[in-house]
Amino acid sequence: MKILIIRFSSLGDIVLTTPILSFLKKEYSSSVIHYVTKESFREILEENSNLDKVFLLKKQSLFQLAKETKNYDSLPYDLVFDLHNSLRSKLFSMLIKAKKNYNYKKPYLKRWMLVYMKINLFKKINEIPYLYIQNYKRGNNQKIKLNRPQIIPVALDKKKKLGWNDKKKTIAISAGARWFTKRWPVKNFINVISKIISENPRLQIVLLGGKEEIETSKLIVKSIKNKNLFDFTGKLSIRESAYLLSKSDLFLTNDSGLMHVASAFDIKIVALFLSTVVEFGFQPFTKNKIILSEKIKCKPCDHKGLPKCPKKHFQCAYLITVEKVFNILKETIK
């Protein structure tokens, strides 16, 4: 059985495809599984034992990539799972010409009705990995069971640790997210971290995120100035960040890509859902989570996030108070 997975982007979405890989490898024990993604996301899939080959979309055309994929060996693909379901991925699937195609069926109408009409047609909250594979039919009609996401960590060398001790109790925090309406205010992060340190001065706090969050983390560090606060923002690869998360006890995060990375490990996740809602399926794919989300009339304002609050009050963020978050962290980190 030769299988191809298509998902071009992005961080969280690709992480959420990894339960499908382990499921298919178990379903077809002798299968060969290939994956197509953008070059910038190759790291997420590196050393994944369920994958035999990863094809990368670089500067070449989609037609060139399809030709490269088809010509890798002489055998045609038996199954193609298009887990992106965009115009580009559909075209790529057509160029591959597999024996059987399965597509990720995005709930466009339900999303639109919830965002613009505030009518909730989601009778059941389905997590994205299950939506990815909902059109796949098993001959025995057994329910599909998926494992949690998989990403292979890369240990930090001594120099990169910055003095952080992986044997001590640690709270990891990511104060960033791509969209403004998914970011809890930085002053709230500063206040909750200050309260945590005051309550438990031996506890380590580590800040994580990409290059876009560097200035936010710098502001947090400048405001707090504590020897047990370590700023790794923009300094680690995704797999190095995964290692740090795997060694932490708790992760406080906005609805972000790193939230999904953390779901690959046995770490309690406290996720802040501001303008977004769990009905869309993008919650951490783990049982070890607490989601903080306030119900207000204008929410959700978009299924991904927006560069500013359309109503200009940003109540979905402000109603999640520092006290609420601190009390949950205090109780969880005992």
C-alpha positions as a Markdown table, in Angstrom:
| # | Residue | x | y | z |
|---|---|---|---|---|
| 1 | Met | 0.0 | 0.0 | 0.0 |
| 2 | Lys | 1.5 | 3.3 | -1.1 |
| 3 | Ile | 0.0 | 6.4 | 0.6 |
| 4 | Leu | 0.5 | 10.2 | 0.1 |
| 5 | Ile | -0.4 | 12.9 | 2.6 |
| 6 | Ile | -0.8 | 16.5 | 1.4 |
| 7 | Arg | -0.7 | 19.4 | 3.9 |
| 8 | Phe | 1.3 | 22.4 | 2.8 |
| 9 | Ser | 1.0 | 24.5 | 6.0 |
| 10 | Ser | 1.0 | 25.6 | 8.8 |
| 11 | Leu | 2.7 | 24.7 | 12.1 |
| 12 | Gly | -0.4 | 23.6 | 14.1 |
| 13 | Asp | -2.2 | 22.1 | 11.2 |
| 14 | Ile | 0.7 | 19.9 | 10.2 |
| 15 | Val | 1.2 | 18.8 | 13.8 |
| 16 | Leu | -2.4 | 17.8 | 13.9 |
| 17 | Thr | -1.9 | 15.5 | 10.8 |
| 18 | Thr | 0.6 | 13.3 | 12.7 |
| 19 | Pro | -2.1 | 11.2 | 14.5 |
| 20 | Ile | -3.2 | 10.3 | 11.0 |
| 21 | Leu | 0.2 | 9.0 | 10.1 |
| 22 | Ser | 0.4 | 6.6 | 13.1 |
| 23 | Phe | -3.2 | 5.5 | 12.4 |
| 24 | Leu | -2.4 | 4.6 | 8.7 |
| 25 | Lys | 0.8 | 2.9 | 9.6 |
| 26 | Lys | -1.1 | 0.7 | 12.0 |
| 27 | Glu | -4.0 | 0.2 | 9.5 |
| 28 | Tyr | -1.6 | -0.8 | 6.7 |
| 29 | Ser | 1.4 | -2.3 | 8.5 |
| 30 | Ser | 3.4 | -2.8 | 5.3 |
| 31 | Ser | 2.5 | 0.6 | 3.8 |
| 32 | Val | 4.8 | 3.2 | 2.4 |
| 33 | Ile | 3.8 | 6.7 | 3.4 |
| 34 | His | 5.0 | 9.9 | 1.7 |
| 35 | Tyr | 4.2 | 13.5 | 2.7 |
| 36 | Val | 4.1 | 16.7 | 0.8 |
| 37 | Thr | 4.6 | 20.1 | 2.6 |
| 38 | Lys | 6.3 | 23.4 | 2.3 |
| 39 | Glu | 10.0 | 23.5 | 3.0 |
| 40 | Ser | 9.6 | 25.8 | 5.9 |
| 41 | Phe | 7.7 | 23.1 | 7.8 |
| 42 | Arg | 9.9 | 20.1 | 7.1 |
| 43 | Glu | 11.3 | 20.1 | 10.7 |
| 44 | Ile | 7.9 | 19.1 | 12.2 |
| 45 | Leu | 8.1 | 15.8 | 10.3 |
| 46 | Glu | 11.8 | 15.0 | 10.7 |
| 47 | Glu | 12.6 | 11.6 | 12.1 |
| 48 | Asn | 8.9 | 10.6 | 12.2 |
| 49 | Ser | 9.0 | 6.8 | 12.1 |
| 50 | Asn | 5.7 | 6.6 | 10.3 |
| 51 | Leu | 7.0 | 8.5 | 7.2 |
| 52 | Asp | 9.2 | 7.0 | 4.5 |
| 53 | Lys | 9.7 | 10.2 | 2.4 |
| 54 | Val | 8.9 | 13.9 | 2.6 |
| 55 | Phe | 8.6 | 15.9 | -0.5 |
| 56 | Leu | 9.1 | 19.7 | -0.1 |
| 57 | Leu | 7.5 | 22.5 | -2.0 |
| 58 | Lys | 10.3 | 25.0 | -2.5 |
| 59 | Lys | 10.7 | 27.4 | -5.4 |
| 60 | Gln | 9.7 | 24.9 | -8.0 |
| 61 | Ser | 6.3 | 24.9 | -9.6 |
| 62 | Leu | 3.5 | 22.6 | -8.4 |
| 63 | Phe | 3.8 | 20.7 | -11.6 |
| 64 | Gln | 7.5 | 20.1 | -11.1 |
| 65 | Leu | 6.8 | 18.9 | -7.5 |
| 66 | Ala | 4.1 | 16.5 | -8.7 |
| 67 | Lys | 6.4 | 15.1 | -11.3 |
| 68 | Glu | 9.1 | 14.6 | -8.7 |
| 69 | Thr | 6.7 | 12.9 | -6.4 |
| 70 | Lys | 5.2 | 10.6 | -9.0 |
| 71 | Asn | 8.7 | 9.7 | -10.4 |
| 72 | Tyr | 10.3 | 8.9 | -7.0 |
| 73 | Asp | 9.6 | 5.2 | -7.8 |
| 74 | Ser | 7.6 | 3.5 | -10.5 |
| 75 | Leu | 4.7 | 2.5 | -8.3 |
| 76 | Pro | 1.4 | 4.5 | -8.4 |
| 77 | Tyr | -0.2 | 5.8 | -5.2 |
| 78 | Asp | -3.0 | 3.7 | -3.8 |
| 79 | Leu | -4.4 | 6.4 | -1.5 |
| 80 | Val | -4.0 | 10.2 | -1.4 |
| 81 | Phe | -5.2 | 12.1 | 1.7 |
| 82 | Asp | -5.6 | 15.8 | 0.9 |
| 83 | Leu | -5.6 | 17.2 | 4.4 |
| 84 | His | -5.3 | 20.8 | 3.1 |
| 85 | Asn | -8.2 | 20.9 | 0.7 |
| 86 | Ser | -7.2 | 24.1 | -1.1 |
| 87 | Leu | -7.2 | 24.9 | -4.8 |
| 88 | Arg | -3.5 | 24.1 | -4.9 |
| 89 | Ser | -3.8 | 20.8 | -3.0 |
| 90 | Lys | -6.7 | 19.7 | -5.2 |
| 91 | Leu | -4.7 | 20.5 | -8.3 |
| 92 | Phe | -1.7 | 18.5 | -6.8 |
| 93 | Ser | -4.0 | 15.5 | -6.1 |
| 94 | Met | -5.3 | 15.6 | -9.7 |
| 95 | Leu | -1.7 | 15.6 | -11.0 |
| 96 | Ile | -0.8 | 12.6 | -8.8 |
| 97 | Lys | -3.7 | 10.5 | -10.2 |
| 98 | Ala | -4.0 | 8.1 | -7.3 |
| 99 | Lys | -6.3 | 5.1 | -7.2 |
| 100 | Lys | -8.3 | 6.6 | -4.4 |
| 101 | Asn | -8.5 | 10.1 | -2.9 |
| 102 | Tyr | -9.8 | 11.3 | 0.5 |
| 103 | Asn | -10.3 | 15.0 | 1.2 |
| 104 | Tyr | -10.5 | 16.9 | 4.4 |
| 105 | Lys | -14.0 | 18.3 | 4.3 |
| 106 | Lys | -13.9 | 21.7 | 5.8 |
| 107 | Pro | -17.1 | 22.8 | 7.6 |
| 108 | Tyr | -17.4 | 26.1 | 5.6 |
| 109 | Leu | -21.1 | 26.6 | 6.1 |
| 110 | Lys | -21.1 | 25.8 | 9.8 |
| 111 | Arg | -18.1 | 28.2 | 10.3 |
| 112 | Trp | -19.8 | 31.0 | 8.3 |
| 113 | Met | -23.1 | 30.6 | 10.2 |
| 114 | Leu | -21.4 | 30.7 | 13.6 |
| 115 | Val | -19.1 | 33.7 | 12.7 |
| 116 | Tyr | -21.6 | 35.9 | 10.8 |
| 117 | Met | -25.0 | 34.8 | 11.9 |
| 118 | Lys | -24.1 | 33.5 | 15.4 |
| 119 | Ile | -26.0 | 30.3 | 14.7 |
| 120 | Asn | -24.3 | 27.3 | 16.1 |
| 121 | Leu | -24.8 | 24.2 | 13.8 |
| 122 | Phe | -22.0 | 22.3 | 15.4 |
| 123 | Lys | -24.0 | 19.5 | 17.1 |
| 124 | Lys | -20.8 | 17.9 | 18.2 |
| 125 | Ile | -17.4 | 19.3 | 18.8 |
| 126 | Asn | -15.1 | 17.3 | 16.5 |
| 127 | Glu | -11.3 | 17.7 | 16.9 |
| 128 | Ile | -9.4 | 18.4 | 13.7 |
| 129 | Pro | -7.5 | 15.1 | 13.4 |
| 130 | Tyr | -10.9 | 13.3 | 13.3 |
| 131 | Leu | -12.2 | 15.8 | 10.7 |
| 132 | Tyr | -9.1 | 15.1 | 8.6 |
| 133 | Ile | -10.1 | 11.5 | 8.3 |
| 134 | Gln | -13.8 | 11.6 | 8.6 |
| 135 | Asn | -14.3 | 10.6 | 4.9 |
| 136 | Tyr | -12.1 | 7.5 | 5.3 |
| 137 | Lys | -14.3 | 4.4 | 5.4 |
| 138 | Arg | -13.1 | 1.2 | 7.1 |
| 139 | Gly | -14.4 | -2.1 | 5.9 |
| 140 | Asn | -15.3 | -3.3 | 9.3 |
| 141 | Asn | -17.0 | -0.1 | 10.4 |
| 142 | Gln | -15.0 | 0.1 | 13.6 |
| 143 | Lys | -14.5 | 3.5 | 15.2 |
| 144 | Ile | -11.2 | 5.1 | 14.4 |
| 145 | Lys | -9.0 | 5.8 | 17.4 |
| 146 | Leu | -6.2 | 8.3 | 17.0 |
| 147 | Asn | -3.1 | 8.7 | 19.1 |
| 148 | Arg | -1.9 | 12.2 | 20.2 |
| 149 | Pro | 0.3 | 14.2 | 17.9 |
| 150 | Gln | 4.0 | 13.3 | 17.4 |
| 151 | Ile | 7.0 | 15.5 | 17.0 |
| 152 | Ile | 10.5 | 14.3 | 17.8 |
| 153 | Pro | 12.3 | 16.7 | 20.3 |
| 154 | Val | 15.9 | 17.8 | 19.9 |
| 155 | Ala | 17.7 | 18.3 | 23.3 |
| 156 | Leu | 19.2 | 21.7 | 24.1 |
| 157 | Asp | 22.9 | 21.8 | 24.4 |
| 158 | Lys | 24.4 | 23.4 | 27.6 |
| 159 | Lys | 24.9 | 26.8 | 26.0 |
| 160 | Lys | 21.4 | 27.1 | 24.8 |
| 161 | Lys | 19.9 | 26.2 | 28.2 |
| 162 | Leu | 20.8 | 29.7 | 29.5 |
| 163 | Gly | 20.9 | 28.2 | 33.0 |
| 164 | Trp | 17.5 | 26.6 | 32.9 |
| 165 | Asn | 17.5 | 23.3 | 34.8 |
| 166 | Asp | 15.4 | 20.6 | 33.2 |
| 167 | Lys | 15.1 | 18.8 | 36.6 |
| 168 | Lys | 13.3 | 21.6 | 38.3 |
| 169 | Lys | 9.6 | 22.3 | 38.1 |
| 170 | Thr | 8.9 | 24.6 | 35.1 |
| 171 | Ile | 6.0 | 26.5 | 33.6 |
| 172 | Ala | 6.4 | 27.3 | 29.9 |
| 173 | Ile | 4.6 | 30.3 | 28.6 |
| 174 | Ser | 3.9 | 31.5 | 25.0 |
| 175 | Ala | 2.5 | 35.1 | 24.9 |
| 176 | Gly | 2.2 | 35.3 | 21.2 |
| 177 | Ala | -0.1 | 34.3 | 18.4 |
| 178 | Arg | -0.3 | 35.2 | 14.7 |
| 179 | Trp | -3.5 | 37.4 | 15.1 |
| 180 | Phe | -4.1 | 40.2 | 17.5 |
| 181 | Thr | -7.5 | 38.8 | 18.6 |
| 182 | Lys | -5.9 | 35.6 | 19.7 |
| 183 | Arg | -3.3 | 37.3 | 22.0 |
| 184 | Trp | -4.0 | 37.8 | 25.7 |
| 185 | Pro | -2.7 | 41.3 | 26.6 |
| 186 | Val | 1.0 | 41.3 | 27.5 |
| 187 | Lys | 0.4 | 43.2 | 30.7 |
| 188 | Asn | -1.8 | 40.3 | 31.8 |
| 189 | Phe | 1.1 | 37.9 | 31.2 |
| 190 | Ile | 3.4 | 40.1 | 33.1 |
| 191 | Asn | 1.0 | 40.3 | 36.1 |
| 192 | Val | 0.3 | 36.5 | 36.2 |
| 193 | Ile | 4.0 | 35.7 | 35.9 |
| 194 | Ser | 4.8 | 38.1 | 38.7 |
| 195 | Lys | 2.1 | 36.5 | 40.9 |
| 196 | Ile | 3.4 | 33.0 | 40.1 |
| 197 | Ile | 7.0 | 33.9 | 41.0 |
| 198 | Ser | 5.9 | 35.7 | 44.2 |
| 199 | Glu | 3.9 | 32.6 | 45.2 |
| 200 | Asn | 6.6 | 30.1 | 44.4 |
| 201 | Pro | 10.1 | 31.8 | 44.0 |
| 202 | Arg | 11.8 | 28.5 | 43.1 |
| 203 | Leu | 9.6 | 27.8 | 40.2 |
| 204 | Gln | 11.2 | 28.3 | 36.7 |
| 205 | Ile | 9.3 | 30.2 | 34.0 |
| 206 | Val | 10.4 | 29.8 | 30.4 |
| 207 | Leu | 9.2 | 32.0 | 27.5 |
| 208 | Leu | 8.7 | 30.4 | 24.1 |
| 209 | Gly | 7.7 | 31.7 | 20.7 |
| 210 | Gly | 9.0 | 32.6 | 17.3 |
| 211 | Lys | 10.8 | 35.7 | 16.0 |
| 212 | Glu | 7.6 | 37.6 | 15.8 |
| 213 | Glu | 7.2 | 37.4 | 19.6 |
| 214 | Ile | 10.7 | 38.5 | 20.5 |
| 215 | Glu | 9.7 | 42.0 | 21.5 |
| 216 | Thr | 6.8 | 40.8 | 23.6 |
| 217 | Ser | 9.0 | 38.5 | 25.6 |
| 218 | Lys | 11.7 | 41.2 | 26.0 |
| 219 | Leu | 9.0 | 43.4 | 27.5 |
| 220 | Ile | 8.0 | 40.7 | 29.9 |
| 221 | Val | 11.6 | 40.1 | 31.0 |
| 222 | Lys | 12.3 | 43.8 | 31.4 |
| 223 | Ser | 9.2 | 44.2 | 33.5 |
| 224 | Ile | 9.9 | 41.3 | 35.8 |
| 225 | Lys | 13.7 | 40.8 | 36.1 |
| 226 | Asn | 14.0 | 37.5 | 37.9 |
| 227 | Lys | 16.7 | 34.9 | 37.8 |
| 228 | Asn | 14.2 | 32.1 | 37.3 |
| 229 | Leu | 12.7 | 33.7 | 34.2 |
| 230 | Phe | 14.3 | 32.4 | 31.0 |
| 231 | Asp | 13.6 | 33.8 | 27.6 |
| 232 | Phe | 14.0 | 31.3 | 24.7 |
| 233 | Thr | 11.8 | 33.3 | 22.3 |
| 234 | Gly | 13.2 | 33.2 | 18.8 |
| 235 | Lys | 16.3 | 31.3 | 19.9 |
| 236 | Leu | 15.1 | 27.7 | 19.4 |
| 237 | Ser | 14.0 | 25.5 | 16.5 |
| 238 | Ile | 10.6 | 24.0 | 16.6 |
| 239 | Arg | 12.0 | 20.6 | 17.8 |
| 240 | Glu | 14.1 | 22.3 | 20.5 |
| 241 | Ser | 11.0 | 24.1 | 21.7 |
| 242 | Ala | 9.3 | 20.7 | 21.7 |
| 243 | Tyr | 12.1 | 19.4 | 23.9 |
| 244 | Leu | 11.6 | 22.2 | 26.4 |
| 245 | Leu | 7.8 | 21.6 | 26.4 |
| 246 | Ser | 8.4 | 17.9 | 27.0 |
| 247 | Lys | 10.4 | 18.8 | 30.1 |
| 248 | Ser | 8.0 | 21.3 | 31.5 |
| 249 | Asp | 5.1 | 20.7 | 33.9 |
| 250 | Leu | 2.6 | 23.2 | 32.6 |
| 251 | Phe | 2.1 | 25.3 | 29.5 |
| 252 | Leu | 0.2 | 28.6 | 29.5 |
| 253 | Thr | -0.5 | 29.6 | 25.9 |
| 254 | Asn | -2.7 | 31.5 | 23.5 |
| 255 | Asp | -4.5 | 29.6 | 20.8 |
| 256 | Ser | -1.3 | 29.1 | 18.7 |
| 257 | Gly | 0.9 | 26.6 | 16.8 |
| 258 | Leu | 3.0 | 25.8 | 19.9 |
| 259 | Met | -0.2 | 24.8 | 21.7 |
| 260 | His | -0.5 | 21.9 | 19.3 |
| 261 | Val | 3.2 | 21.1 | 19.6 |
| 262 | Ala | 2.7 | 20.8 | 23.4 |
| 263 | Ser | -0.2 | 18.4 | 22.9 |
| 264 | Ala | 2.4 | 15.8 | 21.8 |
| 265 | Phe | 3.7 | 15.5 | 25.3 |
| 266 | Asp | 2.5 | 14.7 | 28.8 |
| 267 | Ile | 2.2 | 18.3 | 29.9 |
| 268 | Lys | -0.9 | 20.1 | 31.2 |
| 269 | Ile | -2.0 | 22.8 | 28.8 |
| 270 | Val | -3.9 | 25.9 | 29.9 |
| 271 | Ala | -5.1 | 27.4 | 26.6 |
| 272 | Leu | -6.6 | 30.9 | 26.2 |
| 273 | Phe | -9.3 | 31.0 | 23.5 |
| 274 | Leu | -10.1 | 34.7 | 23.0 |
| 275 | Ser | -11.9 | 35.4 | 19.7 |
| 276 | Thr | -11.9 | 31.8 | 18.6 |
| 277 | Val | -14.0 | 28.9 | 19.9 |
| 278 | Val | -13.5 | 25.1 | 20.3 |
| 279 | Glu | -16.4 | 24.3 | 17.9 |
| 280 | Phe | -13.9 | 24.9 | 15.0 |
| 281 | Gly | -11.9 | 21.9 | 16.3 |
| 282 | Phe | -8.6 | 23.5 | 16.8 |
| 283 | Gln | -8.2 | 22.7 | 20.5 |
| 284 | Pro | -5.2 | 20.9 | 21.8 |
| 285 | Phe | -5.5 | 17.2 | 20.8 |
| 286 | Thr | -5.0 | 15.9 | 24.3 |
| 287 | Lys | -7.1 | 15.2 | 27.4 |
| 288 | Asn | -4.6 | 17.0 | 29.6 |
| 289 | Lys | -5.9 | 20.5 | 29.0 |
| 290 | Ile | -7.9 | 23.4 | 30.4 |
| 291 | Ile | -9.4 | 25.8 | 28.0 |
| 292 | Leu | -10.4 | 29.3 | 29.2 |
| 293 | Ser | -12.9 | 31.0 | 27.0 |
| 294 | Glu | -15.6 | 33.6 | 27.7 |
| 295 | Lys | -19.0 | 33.6 | 26.0 |
| 296 | Ile | -19.9 | 37.0 | 24.5 |
| 297 | Lys | -22.4 | 37.9 | 21.8 |
| 298 | Cys | -19.8 | 39.0 | 19.2 |
| 299 | Lys | -17.7 | 35.8 | 19.5 |
| 300 | Pro | -16.4 | 34.3 | 17.3 |
| 301 | Cys | -15.6 | 37.2 | 15.0 |
| 302 | Asp | -13.5 | 35.0 | 12.7 |
| 303 | His | -12.6 | 31.3 | 12.6 |
| 304 | Lys | -8.8 | 32.1 | 12.6 |
| 305 | Gly | -8.3 | 35.5 | 14.1 |
| 306 | Leu | -8.2 | 39.2 | 13.1 |
| 307 | Pro | -5.6 | 42.0 | 13.2 |
| 308 | Lys | -7.9 | 44.0 | 15.5 |
| 309 | Cys | -11.1 | 43.7 | 17.5 |
| 310 | Pro | -14.0 | 44.6 | 15.2 |
| 311 | Lys | -16.0 | 45.9 | 18.1 |
| 312 | Lys | -13.0 | 47.8 | 19.6 |
| 313 | His | -13.7 | 46.5 | 23.1 |
| 314 | Phe | -11.8 | 43.2 | 23.0 |
| 315 | Gln | -13.9 | 41.8 | 25.9 |
| 316 | Cys | -13.1 | 38.2 | 24.9 |
| 317 | Ala | -9.6 | 38.9 | 26.2 |
| 318 | Tyr | -10.3 | 41.2 | 29.1 |
| 319 | Leu | -13.0 | 39.0 | 30.6 |
| 320 | Ile | -10.3 | 36.3 | 31.1 |
| 321 | Thr | -8.8 | 38.0 | 34.2 |
| 322 | Val | -5.3 | 37.6 | 35.7 |
| 323 | Glu | -6.9 | 36.2 | 38.8 |
| 324 | Lys | -8.7 | 33.4 | 36.9 |
| 325 | Val | -5.6 | 32.4 | 35.1 |
| 326 | Phe | -3.4 | 32.6 | 38.2 |
| 327 | Asn | -5.8 | 30.5 | 40.3 |
| 328 | Ile | -5.8 | 27.8 | 37.7 |
| 329 | Leu | -2.0 | 27.8 | 37.4 |
| 330 | Lys | -1.6 | 27.8 | 41.2 |
| 331 | Glu | -4.0 | 24.8 | 41.6 |
| 332 | Thr | -2.5 | 22.9 | 38.7 |
| 333 | Ile | 1.2 | 23.3 | 39.5 |
| 334 | Lys | 0.9 | 22.0 | 43.1 |
